[in-house]
């Protein structure tokens, strides 16, 4: 993913602003607060964006528990950033 660290910082800032929750991993929202956001996407899509967030913040590796290739991860993070702006 291009500019991974910059995207990670921007996403973290936007999520903290939107959810007001930074309880996990020094400034990231919890599952409940993330899933309570109204971003005009389906619940399934919101969960997929959550999984991308977990991958980006380093909770899991792609092949361990979440099946997303690098292109999907990058597109999901870009979409989530746009939805949060």
Number of C-alpha atoms within 10 A of each C-alpha: 13 7 7 12 12 10 17 16 12 13 23 20 16 19 23 18 14 16 17 14 17 17 12 10 11 8 14 23 22 15 14 10 17 21 16 11 14 13 13 9 12 10 13 9 13 20 15 16 21 19 22 25 23 17 20 21 16 11 12 15 13 18 9 7 11 14 14 17 10 13 10 13 21 18 14 21 23 13 12 20 18 11 13 15 10
